[in-house]
Amino acid sequence: MKINLLKKALIVSLSAMLLVISAGSSLDPKVSANSNTQVDTKQTLKVLYKEKYFFDEELFKQQFPNTQIQEVKWDGKSDLKAFIAKQSPDVMMLNTLEYQQLSKENQLAELGQLIKADNYDTTTMYSGLLDALKVNGKLYGLSPTFNTESIFYNADLFEKYNVPLPKDGITWQEILELAAKFPTSGNKDTRIWGLYYPLDNYTYLINDIATSEGLTRYNPNTLKATMNTAAWKRVFSMAITAIKSNTIEGSNTTGYSNDPFIMGRAAMTVSTQSMETLRDLTADKAAVANYKPFTVKIAAGPADPKNLKTTRNIHLPSIMTIKTSSANKDLAWNFIKLYNGADYAKSKSISDRFLGYSLTRMDYSKEYHGYSLETFYKLKPNLETPPYVNPIGNLFNDLQYSVILQSELKQVLSNKKTLDKALVSIQTQVQKSLDDAVKKQKAKK
């Protein structure tokens, strides 16, 4: 349950790698995803991705001996559209922002017609995610996995201190208000905490709240900073009040014995990796000193305060799409069908390959070690403002942004600077960083 921006980025990249290269064990275009019939025709499918972790060669050889995958690796820094034009891939593995941009520019083939023509069953897929992936009413990609944030809570502590239980659709403001209802007495190592959420870097909390409310640090179209606004001020104020309340345990920890939620000393934790948190909670703790089981429950959220039935705190490791001009659409569609199909979901439901992610196919994703997974599918995703997506590439990175926020927020917390002045400073520094990043990018072209 340790929260770390670099870890988030690594997990997103890693999961995309797993999908792509596992999917790199690809398909024979003459083989239906539900058929065992094979032919001898050799064909090649070009698959674009950003990262490679391993190549599942054995699976490829066993199932699709007549299809060769030609891997097309994009460095994530060069111009994606120019790279696509040069390489002409058939299948493209995209993040949310890339998916939205390319679909609006007619770069992606519509999958809705292929689904209908093939009678491809989507009834057991996370319907909210399918709806969220539609652009102007049309579906251009599928994602086999997703990660949504969830609120895990210690029901025993809520009962003991007579605090109302978190409800599905709870917002960040409500989470912080509930946390403040728990006592703050006692020393750091023995007291009860309302919320466990690592705060060694305040950027984590700020980003999480901002994401739930649909805020971005800058406009990706104009590349103008958007930090000095009433909406951002509200987010900062919320976080500052919570930090000063002394109800959040904010230490980054390693090991179960140092995790206050697992050890029963925190009423809640907001998990950015819900399936990983479940694995931690259900792992064998016989060797953990002083561990005592408690009643764990899960609430869907954080929700968008503008629509409590939706969440923006959702991450898609990789969206599978077909390039509009691909000469191998049938082959590419077979590729996507297989890796979004029920059989593939079944095989992954019994493994830890997609550590930290939930399956879009719900057939085999209903429970985990006695815990219902229904909560992960309750809220409808909103993908309008993708979190942790940077259209400038690695020139203006999260670390640079984090240093700015960390410095300014510390001054506000120590009463050396007002929040209004800090926001002006943040706005100026973010804009300068953006401008410098754009100049460097242009100089490389």
Backbone torsions as a table, in degrees:
resi	resn	phi	psi	omega
1	MET	NA	5.4	176.1
2	LYS	-62.9	131.9	-176.7
3	ILE	-105.4	125.7	-176.9
4	ASN	-151.9	127.3	-177.0
5	LEU	-60.8	-39.6	179.6
6	LEU	-66.4	-36.2	178.6
7	LYS	-65.1	-40.6	177.7
8	LYS	-59.1	-48.8	-178.0
9	ALA	-61.4	-40.6	-179.5
10	LEU	-64.5	-42.9	-178.1
11	ILE	-66.1	-40.9	177.1
12	VAL	-59.6	-46.6	-179.2
13	SER	-65.0	-42.8	-177.3
14	LEU	-62.4	-43.6	-179.8
15	SER	-65.1	-37.8	176.5
16	ALA	-62.5	-38.9	179.0
17	MET	-62.0	-46.4	-176.9
18	LEU	-59.7	-42.8	179.8
19	LEU	-64.9	-45.6	-174.4
20	VAL	-68.2	-47.8	-172.4
21	ILE	-81.4	-33.0	169.7
22	SER	-62.1	-41.4	176.0
23	ALA	-70.9	-17.5	175.9
24	GLY	-63.0	-20.4	173.0
25	SER	-79.0	68.2	-154.0
26	SER	-85.2	-144.8	-163.3
27	LEU	-122.2	150.3	169.8
28	ASP	-86.7	124.9	-175.9
29	PRO	-63.0	-19.6	-179.4
30	LYS	-92.9	5.1	-179.3
31	VAL	-112.8	120.0	175.9
32	SER	-67.5	152.5	178.3
33	ALA	-62.3	-18.5	-179.4
34	ASN	-114.8	18.3	-176.0
35	SER	-125.2	150.7	177.3
36	ASN	-101.2	1.6	-177.8
37	THR	-74.2	134.4	179.5
38	GLN	-130.9	153.2	176.2
39	VAL	-126.9	171.0	-173.3
40	ASP	-90.0	-6.2	-177.5
41	THR	-62.7	125.1	178.5
42	LYS	-88.0	129.6	177.4
43	GLN	-136.8	159.4	-177.6
44	THR	-121.7	136.5	177.8
45	LEU	-120.9	123.5	179.4
46	LYS	-91.8	123.7	-177.2
47	VAL	-119.6	121.4	179.0
48	LEU	-93.0	133.8	177.5
49	TYR	-150.8	172.8	-179.3
50	LYS	-100.4	-39.2	-174.9
51	GLU	-130.7	153.4	177.8
52	LYS	-129.1	129.0	179.8
53	TYR	-107.6	-52.4	175.6
54	PHE	-153.1	163.9	177.8
55	PHE	-115.6	114.2	-177.7
56	ASP	-77.7	69.1	-171.1
57	GLU	-65.2	-36.7	-177.1
58	GLU	-63.9	-44.1	177.6
59	LEU	-60.9	-41.6	178.7
60	PHE	-60.9	-47.3	-177.8
61	LYS	-65.6	-39.9	-176.5
62	GLN	-69.4	-43.2	-171.9
63	GLN	-95.6	-34.0	-173.6
64	PHE	-136.9	68.3	-175.5
65	PRO	-68.5	-14.5	-175.3
66	ASN	-103.2	6.1	179.3
67	THR	-118.6	128.0	177.4
68	GLN	-105.1	131.0	176.5
69	ILE	-92.5	123.5	173.5
70	GLN	-100.1	111.3	-175.0
71	GLU	-81.0	130.8	179.1
72	VAL	-120.1	105.4	-175.8
73	LYS	-96.6	126.7	176.1
74	TRP	-101.3	135.2	-175.9
75	ASP	-76.8	-7.8	179.2
76	GLY	80.2	-4.6	-177.7
77	LYS	-110.5	-41.0	-180.0
78	SER	-70.4	164.6	-178.7
79	ASP	-62.6	118.4	-175.1
80	LEU	-63.5	-43.4	-176.8
81	LYS	-64.2	-41.3	178.3
82	ALA	-66.4	-37.2	179.4
83	PHE	-65.4	-42.4	178.7
84	ILE	-63.6	-43.6	-179.6
85	ALA	-60.8	-36.5	-178.2
86	LYS	-76.7	-40.9	-173.5
87	GLN	-89.5	-25.7	-179.1
88	SER	50.2	59.3	177.8
89	PRO	-71.0	160.4	175.9
90	ASP	-92.0	-49.9	178.0
91	VAL	-108.8	137.6	177.9
92	MET	-126.1	130.2	178.1
93	MET	-98.2	112.8	-169.1
94	LEU	-121.0	154.7	168.5
95	ASN	-85.1	177.7	-172.0
96	THR	-62.9	-44.0	-178.6
97	LEU	-65.6	-44.4	178.1
98	GLU	-61.1	-41.1	179.3
99	TYR	-60.9	-47.1	-178.7
100	GLN	-64.2	-43.0	-177.9
101	GLN	-65.6	-47.9	-176.1
102	LEU	-70.0	-34.0	178.6
103	SER	-68.1	-38.3	178.7
104	LYS	-69.0	-22.9	-179.6
105	GLU	-97.7	15.3	177.4
106	ASN	60.3	31.5	178.0
107	GLN	-89.6	-11.6	-174.8
108	LEU	-118.0	141.6	178.3
109	ALA	-76.1	139.9	177.7
110	GLU	-72.2	131.8	-179.1
111	LEU	-92.4	-18.3	-177.4
112	GLY	-55.9	-42.9	-179.9
113	GLN	-68.3	-37.3	178.7
114	LEU	-67.2	-40.1	178.0
115	ILE	-61.3	-44.5	-179.0
116	LYS	-67.4	-45.1	-178.2
117	ALA	-65.0	-31.6	-176.3
118	ASP	-95.9	-0.6	-174.4
119	ASN	51.6	39.7	-178.1
120	TYR	-73.6	122.1	-173.3
121	ASP	-74.5	116.2	175.8
122	THR	-114.1	6.9	-174.5
123	THR	-67.1	-24.4	-179.7
124	THR	-96.9	7.7	177.0
125	MET	-86.5	157.6	177.1
126	TYR	-61.9	99.8	-171.7
127	SER	-62.5	-35.2	178.9
128	GLY	-62.1	-36.8	179.3
129	LEU	-71.9	-39.9	177.4
130	LEU	-60.1	-41.9	178.3
131	ASP	-64.9	-40.1	-178.0
132	ALA	-67.8	-27.6	-179.9
133	LEU	-79.5	-9.5	179.6
134	LYS	-75.6	134.5	177.0
135	VAL	-116.5	119.0	-174.7
136	ASN	54.1	39.1	175.3
137	GLY	82.5	1.0	-177.4
138	LYS	-120.2	146.6	-177.8
139	LEU	-99.4	125.1	-177.0
140	TYR	-118.2	-2.3	-178.5
141	GLY	-162.6	161.4	176.8
142	LEU	-130.9	145.4	177.5
143	SER	-122.4	118.3	-177.7
144	PRO	-65.6	-25.8	-178.1
145	THR	-135.1	164.5	176.0
146	PHE	-153.5	165.6	174.3
147	ASN	-133.9	120.9	176.9
148	THR	-116.8	145.4	177.7
149	GLU	-74.7	153.9	179.8
150	SER	-145.4	158.7	176.3
151	ILE	-103.9	112.8	174.0
152	PHE	-94.8	135.0	-178.2
153	TYR	-139.9	152.4	179.6
154	ASN	-89.8	99.6	-175.4
155	ALA	-63.3	-28.6	-179.7
156	ASP	-66.2	-41.2	178.9
157	LEU	-68.0	-38.1	178.1
158	PHE	-62.0	-40.4	179.2
159	GLU	-68.8	-42.0	-177.8
160	LYS	-61.1	-41.0	-175.9
161	TYR	-100.9	11.1	174.6
162	ASN	54.1	47.5	178.9
163	VAL	-106.2	134.1	179.9
164	PRO	-57.3	141.5	-178.3
165	LEU	-72.8	146.6	174.1
166	PRO	-61.8	141.4	179.3
167	LYS	-109.9	155.2	173.2
168	ASP	-58.3	137.5	-177.5
169	GLY	86.8	16.7	179.4
170	ILE	-70.9	142.6	-179.6
171	THR	-96.9	169.0	177.6
172	TRP	-62.5	-39.6	179.9
173	GLN	-61.2	-41.9	179.5
174	GLU	-68.0	-36.5	177.4
175	ILE	-60.3	-47.6	-178.4
176	LEU	-67.9	-33.7	177.7
177	GLU	-67.9	-40.1	177.0
178	LEU	-64.9	-41.8	-179.8
179	ALA	-59.0	-36.1	-177.3
180	ALA	-71.2	-11.0	-179.6
181	LYS	-82.7	-9.8	-179.8
182	PHE	-89.5	154.0	-176.5
183	PRO	-66.2	152.4	179.7
184	THR	-114.1	5.9	-177.8
185	SER	-78.4	160.0	179.0
186	GLY	101.5	166.7	-179.4
187	ASN	-84.1	167.2	-172.3
188	LYS	-58.9	-31.4	-173.7
189	ASP	-89.9	-11.0	-176.9
190	THR	-125.2	-17.6	-173.7
191	ARG	-71.8	167.6	174.4
192	ILE	-92.6	141.1	177.5
193	TRP	-115.0	144.1	178.2
194	GLY	-71.7	-33.8	-176.9
195	LEU	-147.5	135.9	170.2
196	TYR	-103.5	115.3	179.4
197	TYR	-155.6	104.0	-173.5
198	PRO	-50.9	129.1	-175.3
199	LEU	-122.2	20.6	177.5
200	ASP	-63.0	-20.7	171.7
201	ASN	-131.5	108.9	-174.7
202	TYR	-63.7	-15.7	-179.7
203	THR	-59.3	-33.4	-177.8
204	TYR	-59.0	-50.9	-178.7
205	LEU	-65.9	-44.3	179.2
206	ILE	-58.5	-47.9	-179.1
207	ASN	-62.7	-40.5	-177.4
208	ASP	-65.0	-44.9	179.1
209	ILE	-65.6	-43.9	-179.3
210	ALA	-61.8	-40.3	178.6
211	THR	-61.6	-43.6	-178.1
212	SER	-62.7	-24.6	-178.6
213	GLU	-101.5	5.9	174.4
214	GLY	76.9	25.9	-179.3
215	LEU	-94.1	146.3	174.7
216	THR	-124.5	154.4	-177.8
217	ARG	-74.6	-22.1	175.4
218	TYR	-157.4	161.9	178.4
219	ASN	-80.3	117.8	-176.6
220	PRO	-67.8	-17.6	179.9
221	ASN	-86.5	-41.7	-178.7
222	THR	-97.8	-15.0	-176.4
223	LEU	58.0	38.0	175.8
224	LYS	-108.2	133.5	179.8
225	ALA	-61.6	145.9	-176.9
226	THR	-128.6	28.9	-172.2
227	MET	-82.5	-32.5	-176.2
228	ASN	-90.0	71.3	-178.7
229	THR	-133.9	165.3	178.9
230	ALA	-63.0	-37.1	-178.9
231	ALA	-64.9	-44.4	178.6
232	TRP	-68.6	-35.4	178.0
233	LYS	-61.8	-39.2	178.0
234	ARG	-62.4	-41.6	179.4
235	VAL	-63.9	-46.6	178.9
236	PHE	-62.3	-42.4	-179.9
237	SER	-61.2	-42.3	179.6
238	MET	-60.9	-46.1	-178.5
239	ALA	-67.7	-42.3	-179.0
240	ILE	-63.1	-43.8	178.2
241	THR	-59.6	-43.2	-178.9
242	ALA	-66.6	-42.0	-179.4
243	ILE	-64.4	-42.2	-179.1
244	LYS	-71.4	-21.3	-177.4
245	SER	-70.5	-16.0	179.3
246	ASN	64.3	31.4	178.5
247	THR	-108.0	-2.4	-179.1
248	ILE	-108.5	126.8	170.6
249	GLU	-83.4	117.2	-170.2
250	GLY	-115.1	19.3	-178.7
251	SER	-87.2	135.2	171.3
252	ASN	-74.0	130.5	-174.4
253	THR	-126.1	159.8	171.7
254	THR	-130.7	139.6	-179.7
255	GLY	89.2	144.0	-177.4
256	TYR	-61.0	-38.9	-174.9
257	SER	-66.3	-18.7	179.7
258	ASN	-100.4	0.5	-179.2
259	ASP	-92.3	111.1	-175.2
260	PRO	-63.7	-29.2	178.8
261	PHE	-73.3	-47.5	179.4
262	ILE	-61.6	-33.1	-179.7
263	MET	-85.1	6.3	173.3
264	GLY	80.2	18.7	-177.9
265	ARG	-111.4	8.1	174.6
266	ALA	-129.6	134.9	-176.1
267	ALA	-72.5	-32.9	-176.8
268	MET	-143.4	158.7	164.6
269	THR	-143.6	138.2	176.0
270	VAL	-95.5	110.0	-174.9
271	SER	-90.7	126.7	175.1
272	THR	-86.5	-7.8	179.6
273	GLN	-137.1	83.0	-168.4
274	SER	-60.4	-44.5	-179.0
275	MET	-67.8	-35.8	177.8
276	GLU	-65.7	-39.5	177.4
277	THR	-62.0	-41.4	176.9
278	LEU	-61.3	-40.0	178.7
279	ARG	-64.4	-39.0	176.8
280	ASP	-64.0	-42.8	-176.7
281	LEU	-69.2	-29.8	-176.5
282	THR	-99.3	-0.8	179.8
283	ALA	-68.3	155.2	178.7
284	ASP	-65.7	121.9	-178.1
285	LYS	-117.4	25.3	-178.8
286	ALA	-60.0	-30.3	-178.1
287	ALA	-89.9	-0.5	-178.7
288	VAL	-87.3	116.5	-177.4
289	ALA	-65.4	137.4	174.7
290	ASN	67.5	13.8	178.0
291	TYR	-76.5	133.3	176.2
292	LYS	-129.3	126.0	-179.6
293	PRO	-60.4	151.6	176.4
294	PHE	-146.3	169.0	-176.5
295	THR	-82.8	114.1	179.7
296	VAL	-101.2	132.4	173.6
297	LYS	-130.8	163.7	-174.6
298	ILE	-128.7	136.1	175.1
299	ALA	-118.3	144.5	-179.7
300	ALA	-78.4	127.1	179.9
301	GLY	158.1	-176.4	0.0
302	PRO	-68.1	139.1	-178.8
303	ALA	-92.3	160.0	174.4
304	ASP	-71.9	120.1	-178.0
305	PRO	-61.4	-18.4	178.3
306	LYS	-82.7	-18.7	178.9
307	ASN	-155.0	99.6	-172.0
308	LEU	-69.7	-5.7	176.8
309	LYS	-94.5	3.1	-177.7
310	THR	-125.5	160.5	174.5
311	THR	-136.9	140.9	174.4
312	ARG	-100.3	-10.0	-177.7
313	ASN	-86.5	65.4	-179.8
314	ILE	-135.1	143.2	-174.9
315	HIS	-127.8	130.6	177.0
316	LEU	-108.1	116.7	-176.9
317	PRO	-64.5	-35.4	179.8
318	SER	-167.9	129.1	178.5
319	ILE	-101.7	124.1	-177.6
320	MET	-86.6	125.5	-177.0
321	THR	-135.8	166.9	177.8
322	ILE	-119.1	130.8	177.7
323	LYS	-67.5	135.5	-175.9
324	THR	-54.3	-40.6	-175.4
325	SER	-88.3	8.1	-179.2
326	SER	-60.4	135.3	176.4
327	ALA	-85.8	-3.0	-177.4
328	ASN	-121.5	45.9	-175.7
329	LYS	-60.3	-40.8	-179.5
330	ASP	-63.5	-43.5	178.3
331	LEU	-64.3	-43.4	179.0
332	ALA	-64.0	-39.2	179.2
333	TRP	-66.6	-38.2	175.8
334	ASN	-61.5	-39.0	177.2
335	PHE	-58.3	-51.1	-177.5
336	ILE	-67.3	-38.9	179.2
337	LYS	-58.4	-46.5	-176.4
338	LEU	-63.0	-48.5	-173.4
339	TYR	-81.1	-1.0	171.1
340	ASN	-116.9	10.7	-175.2
341	GLY	-89.0	169.1	-177.4
342	ALA	-66.4	-38.8	-178.5
343	ASP	-64.3	-42.7	179.4
344	TYR	-66.4	-41.0	178.1
345	ALA	-61.5	-39.3	179.3
346	LYS	-62.1	-43.7	-179.0
347	SER	-65.1	-33.8	-178.9
348	LYS	-82.4	-21.1	-179.1
349	SER	-69.2	-19.3	-179.3
350	ILE	-105.1	13.4	178.3
351	SER	-130.3	169.3	178.0
352	ASP	-103.6	23.4	-175.8
353	ARG	-61.9	-38.5	-178.9
354	PHE	-99.6	50.7	-179.2
355	LEU	-52.0	126.1	177.6
356	GLY	92.4	-6.6	-176.7
357	TYR	-123.1	151.2	175.8
358	SER	-99.2	156.7	-179.9
359	LEU	-87.6	136.2	177.3
360	THR	-67.0	-35.6	173.6
361	ARG	-74.0	122.4	-174.9
362	MET	-92.6	-4.9	-178.5
363	ASP	-52.5	-44.3	-174.9
364	TYR	-117.6	29.8	-178.3
365	SER	-134.6	50.4	-174.9
366	LYS	-102.3	-28.4	178.8
367	GLU	-154.1	158.5	179.6
368	TYR	-141.5	110.4	179.6
369	HIS	50.3	43.7	176.9
370	GLY	90.7	-8.3	178.1
371	TYR	-97.2	128.4	176.1
372	SER	-69.9	137.5	177.8
373	LEU	-95.3	6.8	-176.6
374	GLU	-57.0	-35.4	-176.8
375	THR	-58.8	-34.1	-176.5
376	PHE	-67.2	-15.4	-176.6
377	TYR	-110.4	4.6	-172.3
378	LYS	-74.6	-41.5	-176.9
379	LEU	-90.4	147.8	179.0
380	LYS	-86.8	127.4	-179.5
381	PRO	-67.2	145.3	171.4
382	ASN	-119.8	114.6	-174.9
383	LEU	-103.3	16.7	-175.3
384	GLU	-64.3	-36.9	179.7
385	THR	-123.6	85.0	-175.6
386	PRO	-60.4	127.3	178.1
387	PRO	-74.9	150.9	174.1
388	TYR	58.6	32.3	176.2
389	VAL	-115.3	127.5	-175.6
390	ASN	-122.0	103.4	-175.9
391	PRO	-66.5	-14.5	178.9
392	ILE	-85.4	-6.3	-179.1
393	GLY	87.2	-147.4	-175.3
394	ASN	-89.5	3.6	-178.1
395	LEU	-68.9	-42.7	175.8
396	PHE	-112.0	97.5	-169.4
397	ASN	-102.6	172.3	-177.8
398	ASP	-63.3	-34.7	-179.1
399	LEU	-63.7	-44.0	179.0
400	GLN	-61.0	-45.0	178.6
401	TYR	-64.0	-40.6	-178.2
402	SER	-64.2	-40.1	179.4
403	VAL	-60.3	-40.6	179.6
404	ILE	-62.3	-51.8	-178.0
405	LEU	-64.2	-42.1	-177.8
406	GLN	-59.9	-46.3	-178.6
407	SER	-63.3	-46.1	-176.9
408	GLU	-70.1	-39.6	-177.7
409	LEU	-68.1	-36.0	177.6
410	LYS	-62.1	-37.0	178.8
411	GLN	-68.2	-35.8	177.3
412	VAL	-68.5	-43.3	-178.5
413	LEU	-65.1	-29.8	179.6
414	SER	-93.6	9.7	177.9
415	ASN	61.6	26.6	176.5
416	LYS	-90.8	-12.7	-178.6
417	LYS	-152.5	143.3	176.0
418	THR	-76.4	159.2	179.4
419	LEU	-63.7	-38.6	179.8
420	ASP	-59.8	-44.1	179.6
421	LYS	-69.5	-35.2	178.6
422	ALA	-64.8	-39.6	179.9
423	LEU	-66.6	-36.6	176.1
424	VAL	-62.8	-43.1	179.9
425	SER	-66.4	-42.8	178.7
426	ILE	-61.4	-45.7	179.1
427	GLN	-56.9	-46.7	-178.0
428	THR	-64.6	-44.5	-177.7
429	GLN	-69.4	-40.4	178.5
430	VAL	-64.3	-41.7	179.7
431	GLN	-64.1	-41.4	177.9
432	LYS	-62.5	-41.6	179.3
433	SER	-64.1	-39.6	177.2
434	LEU	-63.0	-47.8	-179.2
435	ASP	-61.0	-42.6	179.3
436	ASP	-64.8	-38.7	-179.5
437	ALA	-65.2	-42.0	179.6
438	VAL	-63.6	-42.2	179.1
439	LYS	-62.4	-42.7	179.1
440	LYS	-64.8	-39.6	-179.8
441	GLN	-64.4	-42.6	179.3
442	LYS	-66.2	-35.3	-178.8
443	ALA	-67.6	-25.8	-179.0
444	LYS	-79.9	-20.8	-176.7
445	LYS	-78.3	NA	NA
